[in-house]
Amino acid sequence: MTMKDAGLIPVTIKSVDINGVDNLSLQLISQHGEALPAYLPGAHIDVIIPDIGPRQYSLCSYSHSGEYYEICVRRAERSSGGSHYIHHHFRPGDKLTISAPRNHFPLPEAGRYLLFAGGIGITPLLTMAEQIVRQGIEFELHYYLSAPQQAAFASRLSAPLLADQVYFHYSSASDSLRHLTPPCLSQPDPQTRIIACGPDGFIQRLQHLMQQHHWQPQQLSFERFSNAALNNSASDNPFYIQLSSTGSRYLVGPNQTIAEVLLSARVDIMLSCEQGICGSCITDVIDGIPDHRDCVLTAEEKAENTQITLCCSRSRTPVLVLDL
């Protein structure tokens, strides 16, 4: 895996703290003492992990001014290496490289919000909730966990700023989206936006409940941990990608991704999650029709066929010309 060097930021780990069972919070500061780039809730950074590469984490700092960045990393049993390395090797004083913030999960404007967090999906929603309450807009935050001890940011969620609008749900008490529907979902409201972050199954269940109670699909904005479309092996025919800058063509086989082929050809591209959920590798399409398999582009953006995620999407036409 590689990513462009432009925009990378050298940082130092200021602190590493336990933040609920199996969760670590890291505060990062600039190695050179200047302010880090400001960001809005929903933004994430790539952390470059030694011998592993970039991994994406939502920014959940209380302040967005750039004095420091905070991320919270859950130790995943089926980790690709990133969370395991962070939990076992990162220490205060370690020097790292990160990307500048990117935001493919911005908070939309609305008259009211319902926020749904599944597990570590609380990280982007926490900062959204803090912004919403400061704006004086009505909201509820529903936080779904296996058990109380797994909660991240318990002190911030129970502080006066948020406490009255936060609802904890524990599957150990049979209080999950699969067992109980929160009352707020049974009363559809056109002025309300539903914002969610969590595992794929959690998002699918929420979408089912919204449909069942007559919410409109466009009222939901979400970010999830895995991409179900990656399991779609239909139409995995070979095709060519062509670089608009040089005219060079490369064959993408049935078991290859566009990103893999470009990296083999030493074409410099951004790449992070490799699942179509972070947006790092979005590239403009000059000609051809993409076969979209990501969770980042909206339905309208996919219909325009002017962009593609290089890590997972393919082509419906024999040749796809990219703005590279």
C-alpha positions as CSV (number, residue, x, y, z in Angstrom):
1,M,0.0,0.0,0.0
2,T,1.2,3.5,-0.7
3,M,-0.2,7.0,-0.6
4,K,1.0,10.3,-1.9
5,D,3.5,12.0,0.3
6,A,1.9,15.4,-0.3
7,G,-0.2,16.5,2.7
8,L,1.3,14.0,5.2
9,I,1.9,15.5,8.7
10,P,4.5,14.4,11.2
11,V,3.0,14.1,14.7
12,T,3.9,12.8,18.2
13,I,1.7,10.7,20.4
14,K,1.0,13.0,23.4
15,S,-1.0,10.4,25.4
16,V,-2.4,6.9,25.2
17,D,-5.4,6.1,27.5
18,I,-7.8,3.3,28.0
19,N,-11.3,4.5,26.9
20,G,-13.6,1.6,27.7
21,V,-12.8,-2.1,27.5
22,D,-10.6,-2.8,24.4
23,N,-10.6,0.9,23.4
24,L,-7.5,3.1,23.3
25,S,-7.6,6.9,22.9
26,L,-4.6,8.6,21.4
27,Q,-3.9,12.3,21.4
28,L,-1.6,13.5,18.6
29,I,0.2,16.8,18.4
30,S,2.4,18.3,15.7
31,Q,6.1,17.5,15.9
32,H,6.9,21.0,14.9
33,G,4.6,22.8,17.4
34,E,2.2,24.4,15.0
35,A,-1.5,24.0,14.9
36,L,-2.8,21.0,13.0
37,P,-5.4,21.6,10.2
38,A,-8.9,22.4,11.5
39,Y,-11.7,20.0,10.6
40,L,-15.4,19.6,11.0
41,P,-17.3,16.7,12.7
42,G,-17.3,13.5,10.6
43,A,-13.7,14.0,9.4
44,H,-11.1,11.2,9.5
45,I,-7.3,10.9,9.1
46,D,-5.1,8.1,7.9
47,V,-2.5,7.0,10.5
48,I,0.6,5.5,8.8
49,I,1.3,2.3,10.9
50,P,4.9,1.0,10.6
51,D,5.2,-2.1,8.3
52,I,1.4,-2.1,7.8
53,G,0.5,1.2,6.1
54,P,-2.4,3.7,6.4
55,R,-5.4,3.0,8.5
56,Q,-8.4,5.3,8.7
57,Y,-9.7,6.7,12.1
58,S,-12.4,9.3,12.8
59,L,-11.3,12.4,14.6
60,C,-13.1,12.8,17.9
61,S,-11.2,15.7,19.6
62,Y,-13.4,17.8,21.9
63,S,-11.9,20.9,20.1
64,H,-11.6,21.0,16.3
65,S,-9.2,24.0,16.3
66,G,-6.1,21.9,15.7
67,E,-4.3,22.1,19.0
68,Y,-4.4,18.2,19.0
69,Y,-6.1,15.3,17.3
70,E,-7.8,12.5,19.2
71,I,-8.6,9.1,17.8
72,C,-10.1,6.1,19.5
73,V,-9.1,2.7,18.3
74,R,-11.0,-0.5,19.2
75,R,-8.9,-3.7,19.3
76,A,-10.5,-5.9,16.6
77,E,-10.4,-9.6,16.9
78,R,-10.3,-9.9,13.1
79,S,-7.8,-7.0,12.7
80,S,-5.8,-6.7,9.5
81,G,-3.0,-5.6,11.8
82,G,-3.6,-1.9,12.4
83,S,-5.6,-2.0,15.7
84,H,-3.4,-4.9,17.0
85,Y,-0.2,-2.9,16.4
86,I,-1.7,0.3,17.9
87,H,-2.8,-1.5,21.1
88,H,0.5,-3.4,21.6
89,H,3.2,-0.9,20.3
90,F,2.1,2.7,20.4
91,R,3.4,4.7,23.3
92,P,3.5,8.4,24.4
93,G,6.4,10.1,22.7
94,D,6.3,7.9,19.6
95,K,6.5,9.8,16.3
96,L,4.1,9.0,13.5
97,T,2.9,10.3,10.1
98,I,-0.7,11.1,9.4
99,S,-2.7,12.5,6.5
100,A,-4.5,15.8,6.6
101,P,-8.2,15.4,7.6
102,R,-10.7,14.4,5.0
103,N,-14.5,14.5,5.4
104,H,-16.8,12.1,3.4
105,F,-19.2,12.0,6.3
106,P,-20.2,15.6,6.9
107,L,-23.2,16.6,9.2
108,P,-26.1,17.6,6.9
109,E,-28.3,20.5,7.8
110,A,-31.6,19.5,9.5
111,G,-34.2,20.8,11.9
112,R,-33.7,17.7,14.1
113,Y,-31.3,14.8,14.3
114,L,-31.4,11.2,15.4
115,L,-27.8,9.7,15.9
116,F,-27.2,6.0,16.0
117,A,-23.8,4.6,17.0
118,G,-22.9,0.9,16.9
119,G,-19.8,0.2,19.1
120,I,-16.8,2.3,18.1
121,G,-19.1,4.0,15.6
122,I,-19.5,6.5,18.4
123,T,-16.3,8.3,17.3
124,P,-17.7,10.5,14.5
125,L,-21.1,10.9,16.1
126,L,-19.8,12.2,19.4
127,T,-18.3,15.3,17.8
128,M,-21.5,15.7,15.7
129,A,-23.6,15.6,18.9
130,E,-21.4,18.2,20.6
131,Q,-21.8,20.5,17.6
132,I,-25.5,20.0,17.3
133,V,-26.1,20.8,21.0
134,R,-24.0,24.0,20.7
135,Q,-26.2,25.0,17.8
136,G,-29.3,24.5,19.9
137,I,-30.9,21.9,17.6
138,E,-33.0,19.1,19.0
139,F,-31.4,15.6,18.8
140,E,-31.1,12.2,20.3
141,L,-28.0,10.0,20.4
142,H,-28.5,6.3,20.7
143,Y,-25.4,4.3,21.5
144,Y,-25.5,0.5,21.1
145,L,-23.0,-1.7,22.9
146,S,-22.6,-5.3,24.1
147,A,-22.2,-4.2,27.7
148,P,-21.7,-0.9,29.8
149,Q,-18.0,-1.4,30.3
150,Q,-17.4,-1.2,26.5
151,A,-18.6,2.4,26.3
152,A,-16.0,4.8,24.9
153,F,-16.1,8.5,26.0
154,A,-18.4,7.7,28.9
155,S,-17.4,11.0,30.7
156,R,-18.2,13.2,27.7
157,L,-21.4,11.4,27.0
158,S,-22.6,11.8,30.6
159,A,-21.5,15.4,31.0
160,P,-24.2,18.1,31.3
161,L,-23.7,19.1,27.6
162,L,-25.0,15.8,26.3
163,A,-26.4,13.6,29.1
164,D,-30.1,14.4,28.7
165,Q,-30.0,13.5,25.0
166,V,-27.9,10.3,25.2
167,Y,-29.5,6.8,25.4
168,F,-27.4,3.7,26.0
169,H,-28.5,0.3,24.7
170,Y,-26.9,-3.0,25.7
171,S,-27.3,-6.2,23.9
172,S,-26.5,-8.0,27.1
173,A,-29.8,-6.7,28.4
174,S,-31.6,-7.7,25.1
175,D,-31.7,-4.0,24.1
176,S,-30.5,-4.0,20.5
177,L,-31.9,-2.7,17.3
178,R,-32.8,-6.3,16.5
179,H,-34.9,-6.7,19.7
180,L,-36.3,-3.3,20.5
181,T,-37.1,-0.3,18.3
182,P,-36.5,3.1,20.0
183,P,-39.7,5.2,20.1
184,C,-38.0,8.0,18.0
185,L,-37.9,5.7,15.0
186,S,-41.6,4.9,15.1
187,Q,-42.6,8.6,14.4
188,P,-41.2,9.6,11.0
189,D,-40.6,13.3,10.6
190,P,-39.6,15.0,7.3
191,Q,-37.5,17.6,9.1
192,T,-35.3,15.0,10.8
193,R,-32.0,13.5,9.5
194,I,-30.8,10.2,10.8
195,I,-27.0,9.8,11.1
196,A,-25.5,6.4,11.8
197,C,-22.1,4.8,12.1
198,G,-21.4,1.2,12.9
199,P,-20.9,-2.4,11.5
200,D,-22.6,-3.3,8.3
201,G,-25.3,-5.4,10.0
202,F,-26.2,-2.5,12.3
203,I,-26.7,-0.2,9.4
204,Q,-28.8,-2.7,7.5
205,R,-31.0,-3.2,10.5
206,L,-31.5,0.5,10.9
207,Q,-32.4,0.8,7.2
208,H,-34.9,-1.9,7.6
209,L,-36.6,-0.2,10.6
210,M,-36.6,3.1,8.7
211,Q,-38.4,1.4,5.8
212,Q,-40.8,-0.3,8.1
213,H,-41.8,3.0,9.8
214,H,-42.0,4.9,6.5
215,W,-38.9,7.1,6.7
216,Q,-37.4,8.2,3.4
217,P,-34.0,6.6,2.4
218,Q,-32.5,10.1,1.7
219,Q,-33.1,11.0,5.4
220,L,-30.2,8.6,6.4
221,S,-26.5,9.5,6.3
222,F,-24.2,6.7,7.4
223,E,-20.7,5.4,7.6
224,R,-20.0,1.7,8.1
225,F,-17.1,-0.6,8.9
226,S,-17.4,-3.0,6.1
227,N,-18.7,-3.0,2.5
228,A,-21.2,-5.7,1.7
229,A,-20.8,-4.9,-2.1
230,L,-17.4,-6.4,-2.0
231,N,-19.0,-9.8,-1.8
232,N,-20.6,-9.2,-5.2
233,S,-18.5,-11.2,-7.7
234,A,-20.9,-10.7,-10.6
235,S,-19.6,-9.1,-13.7
236,D,-16.0,-9.5,-12.7
237,N,-14.9,-9.5,-16.4
238,P,-11.5,-8.2,-17.4
239,F,-11.3,-4.6,-18.6
240,Y,-8.6,-2.0,-19.4
241,I,-7.9,1.2,-17.6
242,Q,-6.3,4.1,-19.5
243,L,-4.4,7.0,-18.0
244,S,-5.5,10.3,-19.6
245,S,-2.1,11.9,-19.1
246,T,-0.1,9.3,-21.0
247,G,-2.5,7.1,-22.8
248,S,-1.0,4.0,-21.1
249,R,-3.4,1.1,-20.8
250,Y,-3.4,-1.7,-18.2
251,L,-5.4,-4.8,-18.0
252,V,-7.5,-5.4,-14.8
253,G,-8.1,-9.1,-14.5
254,P,-11.1,-10.8,-12.8
255,N,-9.3,-11.2,-9.5
256,Q,-7.5,-7.8,-9.5
257,T,-8.5,-4.4,-8.4
258,I,-7.8,-1.2,-10.3
259,A,-5.7,0.0,-7.4
260,E,-3.5,-3.2,-7.4
261,V,-2.9,-2.8,-11.1
262,L,-2.0,0.9,-10.8
263,L,0.4,0.3,-7.9
264,S,2.1,-2.5,-9.8
265,A,2.6,-0.1,-12.6
266,R,4.1,2.4,-10.1
267,V,1.2,4.9,-10.6
268,D,1.0,7.2,-7.6
269,I,-2.5,7.0,-6.0
270,M,-4.1,7.5,-2.6
271,L,-5.1,4.2,-0.9
272,S,-6.3,3.5,2.6
273,C,-9.2,1.3,3.6
274,E,-9.3,-0.9,0.4
275,Q,-13.0,-1.6,1.1
276,G,-14.7,1.4,-0.6
277,I,-15.7,3.0,2.7
278,C,-13.2,5.9,3.2
279,G,-13.0,7.8,-0.1
280,S,-9.2,8.1,-0.2
281,C,-8.9,6.7,-3.7
282,I,-11.8,8.5,-5.4
283,T,-10.6,9.4,-8.9
284,D,-12.3,11.3,-11.8
285,V,-13.5,9.3,-14.8
286,I,-12.9,10.8,-18.3
287,D,-14.6,8.1,-20.3
288,G,-16.3,4.8,-19.7
289,I,-18.9,3.6,-17.2
290,P,-17.9,2.5,-13.8
291,D,-19.3,-0.5,-11.9
292,H,-19.7,1.2,-8.5
293,R,-19.1,-1.1,-5.5
294,D,-18.3,1.5,-2.8
295,C,-20.2,2.9,0.2
296,V,-18.9,6.5,-0.2
297,L,-20.4,8.0,-3.3
298,T,-24.0,9.0,-3.2
299,A,-26.6,7.5,-5.5
300,E,-26.6,10.8,-7.5
301,E,-22.8,10.8,-7.8
302,K,-22.8,7.2,-8.9
303,A,-25.4,7.9,-11.6
304,E,-23.2,10.7,-13.0
305,N,-20.4,8.2,-13.6
306,T,-17.8,10.9,-13.3
307,Q,-15.9,9.4,-10.3
308,I,-14.8,5.9,-9.2
309,T,-13.2,4.3,-6.1
310,L,-10.1,2.6,-7.3
311,C,-9.9,0.0,-4.5
312,C,-13.1,-1.9,-5.2
313,S,-15.1,-0.7,-8.1
314,R,-14.8,-2.0,-11.7
315,S,-15.9,-1.1,-15.2
316,R,-19.0,-1.8,-17.2
317,T,-17.3,-0.9,-20.4
318,P,-14.2,-2.5,-22.0
319,V,-12.1,0.6,-21.3
320,L,-12.2,3.1,-18.5
321,V,-10.2,6.3,-18.9
322,L,-9.1,7.8,-15.6
323,D,-7.9,11.4,-14.8
324,L,-4.4,10.2,-13.9
